[in-house]
Amino acid sequence: MADTGTYTPAVGTDARVPPMNRCVTRFQFDWTSDASGDFEKTITDPSAFFGKVIQLETKPGAGGDQPLDLYDVTITNAVGADILGGEGADRSNTSAQIAFLTHPVLVAGPLTFKVANAGNAKKGTIAILLGSF
């Protein structure tokens, strides 16, 4: 699948430097689904993700960019495991949502962000918060 979204880190410097208080780093980017309603983007920068994923935030597009209700978000690590443990399933298409991971997951390396069931050429925003080890 071709990358159809843009990845915009919250900081312009080395992602290992916590830009927020209490050693928390925020990564956020916008996505646009393809004709099948899916989006996939792998971030391979080895320094981009290093810490504990503690929170997922999703915000659907509005108007004609609004995804279908109950679209799904997964984030997989290098071995293909969903580090969200299913917490990204069935997202609202009308309001921003936050999912706190019951068991924060340690990550060190590339992650693949996926959106499914969003509809053709729909948009939204995904953000994750990483705490330091």
ChimeraX attribute file (.defattr): number of C-alpha atoms within 10 A of each C-alpha:
attribute: neighborCount
match mode: 1-to-1
recipient: residues
	/A:1	8
	/A:2	8
	/A:3	14
	/A:4	16
	/A:5	18
	/A:6	13
	/A:7	17
	/A:8	12
	/A:9	16
	/A:10	15
	/A:11	16
	/A:12	8
	/A:13	10
	/A:14	11
	/A:15	19
	/A:16	17
	/A:17	14
	/A:18	17
	/A:19	16
	/A:20	12
	/A:21	7
	/A:22	9
	/A:23	14
	/A:24	18
	/A:25	26
	/A:26	19
	/A:27	18
	/A:28	19
	/A:29	15
	/A:30	18
	/A:31	26
	/A:32	25
	/A:33	25
	/A:34	21
	/A:35	12
	/A:36	12
	/A:37	19
	/A:38	23
	/A:39	25
	/A:40	21
	/A:41	19
	/A:42	16
	/A:43	14
	/A:44	13
	/A:45	11
	/A:46	12
	/A:47	14
	/A:48	19
	/A:49	21
	/A:50	19
	/A:51	21
	/A:52	20
	/A:53	24
	/A:54	19
	/A:55	20
	/A:56	23
	/A:57	17
	/A:58	22
	/A:59	21
	/A:60	26
	/A:61	20
	/A:62	14
	/A:63	9
	/A:64	9
	/A:65	17
	/A:66	18
	/A:67	28
	/A:68	20
	/A:69	15
	/A:70	15
	/A:71	20
	/A:72	19
	/A:73	26
	/A:74	19
	/A:75	22
	/A:76	18
	/A:77	16
	/A:78	14
	/A:79	7
	/A:80	10
	/A:81	13
	/A:82	19
	/A:83	20
	/A:84	23
	/A:85	16
	/A:86	13
	/A:87	19
	/A:88	24
	/A:89	15
	/A:90	15
	/A:91	24
	/A:92	17
	/A:93	20
	/A:94	15
	/A:95	11
	/A:96	15
	/A:97	15
	/A:98	15
	/A:99	15
	/A:100	15
	/A:101	18
	/A:102	11
	/A:103	12
	/A:104	17
	/A:105	16
	/A:106	16
	/A:107	17
	/A:108	14
	/A:109	15
	/A:110	18
	/A:111	24
	/A:112	17
	/A:113	18
	/A:114	20
	/A:115	22
	/A:116	21
	/A:117	19
	/A:118	29
	/A:119	20
	/A:120	16
	/A:121	19
	/A:122	24
	/A:123	23
	/A:124	22
	/A:125	18
	/A:126	21
	/A:127	19
	/A:128	19
	/A:129	17
	/A:130	25
	/A:131	20
	/A:132	15
	/A:133	9
